[in-house]
Amino acid sequence: MDPLSVVCHGLKKECIGRATPYPRNYFRASEVGKCSRATVAAMRGDIPKALQVRTKFILSAGDLYHGWVRGLCRQFGVRIEQEEQDYLYSPPGRGWSIKCRIDGIVEVDDPDTDQRVKALLEVKSYSIFFRSKFAGYYKNSVLLRGDYAYPAGQEWPTELIWEDYRDQTQISLEITGLDRAYFLPVFRDSGHMAYGSPTRGLIIPKDPLTVERIMGKLDRLYADYIGGRLPEGDYLPNSKECQRCPYWCWDETGRKQKEEVDVVA
């Protein structure tokens, strides 16, 4: 067989294998900003639809960029602690646990004290479709740091960081006990990391209100999980998020599932 065909068929088998039910009794930090119904379905071990091979290619490329970014940091003397470190956090009095795996911890300048402080490293890869948005908003080297003034009165556009990324970052700060994160966007089409001159990542402070909102959501989802219930979905059947979901929440109401054409026949 053609070498690439061998790879594609191998990935197809891997995708089908990963769709095997995998019940668990804990949350994952990566899912706190995602659909409530899909989160509980995953915990129960409901059978998901297997990933498409083309989707697996995208996810694998994202993993490669994480390693590449950390490698560049180490190469030029940026110290990274706790690379790929796993955490299991059980908030007192809540009854549930949550796991996360961090990219690492780096030192950044604290704008309040001019001291070097530890920050959670969050590397996220984006497609070419988001590059122009970042370029437009980040051209003045905007550095997110609490209530500090931005160049030319420019405010940080929160829509640039997807909601699930923002929530994942905030709950990861709670889990690790850190007060800020260093968010580093990298673009898969070019390898560019952030924008501006000098180029910088984004410092995101911990937001206690957001953390408490997330904790309240997980309290409700855990009660549904324990009670054997699936919560309502967070998206409409025809939404982009719902169409991409591997679970079949809306079958009874006639949900139309768009069939993707895979790279493996």
N, C-alpha and C positions, 0 to 999 in steps of 0.2 A: 504493500500500500504506500501511497504518497506519505512522506514524513509528517506533513501538516495534518493530513487526514488521520494519521495514527494519534496525533496529539488531540484532535477534536473528539475522536471517539473515546479516548481515555478520559477527557474532561466530562463527556456526556455520562459515562459510567459513574464518575465521581459526583456529579450533580444529582444523579438518581439515588446514589448511596446516601448523600447528605439529606435527602428528603425523607429518610426513614424516621418514624416517630421517635422523639427524644424527650420524654417527660422530665420535668425538673421542678423543684419547689423554691426557686430563687429568681430574682430579676437580673437583667443585664443592663449596665449603664447605657449601652448603645440603643436600647429600645424605649427609654423613658419618654422620649419625645415622639414616639411612633403611635400608631393606632392602638387604643386600649383593647379592642376585641382581638386583634392579631397577637398582642402580647400575651393575653391569657390563653389563647389557642395554642401558642407555642409552648407555654408552660405545661399545659395539659397533655401535650404530645399529639395534638391533632395532626393529621397527615397533610403536609403542604404540597403544593405543586413544585416539581423540580425546577431549579434554575435553568434558564436557557444557556447554552454554551457561550453565546455572544455576551451575555451578562457576566458570566464567569470570567471572561477575558478582561472586562472592565474592572471587576473587583480585584483580580490578580494584579493588574497594572497599578491599582491604588496601593496594594501591599508593597509592591516594588518601590514606589515613590517614598513610602514611609522609611524603608531601609536606606534608600539612597540619600534622603535628607539627613538622617542621623549620621550616616557615614561621612558626608561632607562636613557636618559639625565637628565630628571627632578629628577629621583630617586637619582642620585648621584651628584646633585647640579649644573648641567649645566643649566643656565638660557636660556629659549627660549621665545622670544617675538613674538607677532603677529602670533601665530600658526593658520594655515588654514585661514589666512587673505586674503580677496578678494581685488583686485585692479582693477580700470578702468582708463586707461591712454589714453589721447587724445593728441598726439604730435602737437605742434603749427603749424598751416598752412598746415596740411596734410589732414584733412577732415575725417579721420577714427579713430576708437578707438580699443583698445585691452584690453582684460581682462586676469588676471592671479590670481591664488590662490597659495600662497607660503606655503612651509612647516614651515617656521618660520625664525627668525633672531637670530644668536648666536654671541658671541664674540670670536675672534681669535687673535693670535699674529701677528702684522704687522712686517715683516722682515726688513722693511726699518727704522722704528722708535723704534722698541721694545715696542711699545704701544699696548694696547688692542683696537681693532676696531671691528665694527659691520660687519657681513658678512651674506649674504643670505644663508640659509640652504637648500641644495638640496639633498634629500634622493632618491636614485634610486635603485630598486631591480633588480638583475640579476639572470639568471639561472645558473645551474651548468656548462653549456658549456662555460661560460666566466670566471669561477673561475681560471682556469689554466693560462689564459692570465694575469689576474690581479696578480696572485701569482708570475709569472715570472718577470713582470715589476716592481712590487711593493716590492720585497723582501728586497730591501735596504732602505725601508722607504722613498722613493722618495716623496718630498714635492714640489708640483708645485707652484712656486712663481716668476713669471716674468722671468727675465733673469739670475736668480741666478744659480750657478753651481750645478750640480747634482752629487751624489756619483759615483765615477769611470768613470766620463764623460758620464754617462747615460742620455739620453734625454727622456722626457716624450712622450710616444707613443699616439698621439691624437686619434688613431683609437679605443682605449679602451673606450672612451666616444663617444657613437654614435653621428652622425652629428646632428640629431634632438634634442638630449639632450644638445649638446653644444650650439646650436642656442637658445633653450628655456632658458638656463641659462643666456646667454648674453642679450636677450631681457628682461628677468625678472630683471636683474641688472639695465637696463635702466628705467624700469617701477618703480622700488622701489627707485631709486636714490642712490643705493649702489655701491661701487667700487670693491667689490670682493664677491665671493661665496665660501661656504664651501661644497664641493661635497663629499657625503658620500655613497659609494657603499655598498650594503648589499646583500648577496647571499642567495637565497631562499632554497637551498638544505641544508645549514648548519647553517645559521644565522650569519656567520662570517661577520665582517664589516672591509673592507679594509685589508691590510696586513702589515707586518713589525714589528719590535721591536725597539722602541715602535710603536704601531699601530696608524696611523694617517689618517685623511681624506685629501682631496686634496683642496688646496687653489687656486682658479681660478680667476685671475684678470680680470676686465672688459676690453674688446678689442673694442675700438671705431670704428675700421675699420669693424669688424664683425657686430656691431650694425648698422652701416650705410648701409651695404650690405643688412641686413634684412629689414631695413626701406624702402630701394628702392624696394625690392621685394614686400612688402606689398602695396606700392604705386601702383605698376603695377597690383597687384591682385585686389585692390579696384577699379581701373579703369575698369577692366574686370567685376567685380561684378555690378557696376553701369551701365555699358553698356549692361548687360544681356548676356555676353559672358563667355564661359568656356575656360580658358587658356590651352595651351598644357600640357600634363602630363610630369612629370619629369623622368618617368621610362618606360622601354620597356614592352610590354605586358607579356612576359615570365619571367620577373624579380620577385624576391621574394617579393619585396615591392608591385608590382602591383597585384600579385596573392593574397596577404593578404588584399588588399584594399576592403572596403565594397561597393564601387561604381563600376558601370559597364561602364567604359570609352571606352573600346575597342570592344564593341559588333559588331559595323559596319565593323570592319576589321577582324572579326573572332577570337576574343580573346577566348582562351580556359580557362574556369574557373574550377579550381580543386575543386571538391566537397569534403568537409571534412566529415568524419563520426562522427556524434555527439554522445554524451553519452546518449541522449534521442532519442528513436526511433520515 
